[in-house]
Amino acid sequence: MSFAIGVTLFAVALLLSVAWHECGHMWAAQATGMKVRRYFVGFGPTIWSTRRGETEYGLKAIPLGGFCDIAGMTPHEELTADEQDRAMYKQKAWKRLVVLFAGPAQNFILGFVLIIIVGLTFGLPDLSPPPTPAKVAETQCVSSTITIADGEQTNSPCTGGGPAAAAGLRPGDEIVAINGTPVGKAADLTPVIRESTGPVVLTVDRAGERLDLTMTPEPVTVTAKRADGTTESVSYNMVGIAYDAPPAIKDFSGLDVIPGAFVFTGDLIKETWNALLSLPTKIGALWTAVTGGERALDTPVSVYGASVLGGQAVERGLWDMFWMLLISINFFLGLFNLVPLLPLDGGHMAIVGYEKGRDTVRRWFGRAPGAAVDYYKLLPITYAAVVVMAGFMVLTLTADIVNPINPW
């Protein structure tokens, strides 16, 4: 029952996020003097509507988004007498850009507000953590086998303190060199220890005193069990060191969440932008997942897949992950809509920028402004973009149905 509730709640939250996006377009258009004919949540047959002033508001039967109908978004629309001077394509460039950017801006604003709420309630993950220092938190025994299945790690029983403890390594020791080579972080040690063929010498700083400690790594077999039932095993060496890693979650209280939210927002925008740029490279991984291969955790998910993940988070009581997933999707929606391709907001903004630049150059030569861009001439490019985006969505949806992501 909790899974079904979670799926429903997440689907509703996504629908409201899209509706909020369209609110941005509507409010900006109304504020700049344009006429908004209709604002609807959903598509298809109308379930309910009401008119307030010159705008009709309502709900439609298919809850897959929404739309805001602004008079004269293109010069090809039929306009009534009262719409002629208020048509969007006739307005100043800055007004059109404000209206077009207002939709993505709503997603960013919603995401930022949710970040503050999550930060105060659960804390925020550190998306750009500093390197883990080569400082010993504790020493431990080394298991001979490690099994990873369904996101959980199981170690075989072990006893004793492990090679590091036997060599005299203590919590608080700072490792400054391995086999005579200086190190600055834990990541510098791991590959040398894993690939060692004999004893290794760690140089540590203990309260200002330098010590050389020799230890012999022990072999460990790590077996990963995939969702399709196949397994993969690798062997490497370990000495039993747990490092003093920085906290993965930053806790906040009061107003200190504001600067923390700005830092997290900047990191998330960077991560989201990188994910957006990498979308074309994920087609192969999605096809592999659809055709029976392993589903990579970094592949995109559809609305259906995101809702399932939201339901699974609720089922496990992980409300912080539920909200973080919603935040990530809002930032993705905001950035994706700024891509300069029709029919996205960014495509319309690119046209406004082109018309403004063209008319500026024409004025330099004493010529009158040019005509509005003919959207009909851009239809082939628009159709091509729609087909590519639709194909990618179908591929992602298919992968989510036949081979869903399992981050647990």
Disulfide bonds with the S-S distance in Angstrom:
Cys141-Cys158 1.92
